[in-house]
Amino acid sequence: MNRRVSTPVTSTTFQFTTSVITTRRPYQLEGIRWHLLTKVFSNPASFETDLHFELLLQERLFENPKHRSFSWQVLRKPSEFFGTKKYIDETGLTTPPFSLHARRGAKSTWGVLDDSPVIVNWSGLDPSEQAEITLTLASTDNWIIFTHPLGPEKTITPPIPADAQRILHTKGKASRERGWWRTGMDKLASYGLDTKVWINKDSTISNTSILALEELLQTKSEKYLPDMRSDGVESIYWAGTDSGLMDIYNFSGVIYATDGSKGSTGMGAGFYRHDTKGGGCCRVGGGTGGGSSSRAEFAAACLALEDSLTHDQPMRSL
């Protein structure tokens, strides 16, 4: 898929990765992210300028050894119990799409600037940006800040707002692997990082919500699990997948994904059903190698067909 946004920026997307050619140099981006940026950048007329700015800024963040992108499960959790729909930090290349508004400092990446609750990834802001956003945070109490330890215990290192209270200090593998934005890789960092979470001293969060967030921050998983919803600009984001570009998400029937595999110990087949988020699998053959993997793939299709005949199908109008 080729797309010319505005000369001299051109792009080619192949197998989920977009190669972007700019006047500075070529870049690789996650294909689904490229689709999102071409749709939601706040000022389409200045797309080329904004893109260059975001790419240069992302390179600067990449050079900072203390900067990490938190997993989307971690960042989505405050939106559930805190009502946050705005995200401050990083760039348009990494901001989670479930954010209705995204900004960095005083600059809006997409959406509009308003007084809605906000999530801040502190390590993604430089000192001047931290000082700038502190003035904004001082005038409201509807924010939550994620950061790494900034100084001696029991000391709030400026410019964290003086009226902040820490609700968590924990450690886990809750950060995306460095450079993930280039290909969309779903691996989490292989080592744990200390993380502190702050809210305004006048805000309250239930112990249940704090424990749920702590559990996510302490994860030991090797990868994050994407959760498809329609919050923020997610609908636009997911529309950039292969399935989205074919408009499968608006298909009025039932959607199955099937696959078969062949190894030295035999063959297997399985399916996943989109509407129920469930599936099934089976062993194919007698457990010995040989033959073609097509046999397993046909078996997976048969499993899906069998499931469709034994379960009621949702009826949706065309």
Summary of the structure (lengths in Angstrom):
residues: 318
radius of gyration: 22.4
end to end distance: 28.3
largest distance: 68.7
contacts: 919
relative contact order: 0.11
helix: 31%
strand: 27%
